[in-house]
Amino acid sequence: MTATELEVRRHFETVSISRDANHLDYWRDHCASLPRFSIIARDVLSIPATSVPSERLFSKAGELISARTSSLKAKNADMILFLNNMRD
């Protein structure tokens, strides 16, 4: 049996956690016994639940880059948007 198959078996043998539990704590506690699953869980659980941050950034970009500011260099626009996003 491969290491991945063993990890899958260990995962199904562990006690499941309730919906109210902190899933990040669970995966931090089990990262030694389930290393591959904990990496996947970290990636999946870090996905934002909404698209609001990206929509806000596009809105600010639209305000910044208009016909009035068409001479603004792309690098400078990126820097302004980055700094503006750091404030939020």
Order of alpha helices (4+ residues) and beta strands (2+ residues): alpha-alpha-alpha-alpha-alpha
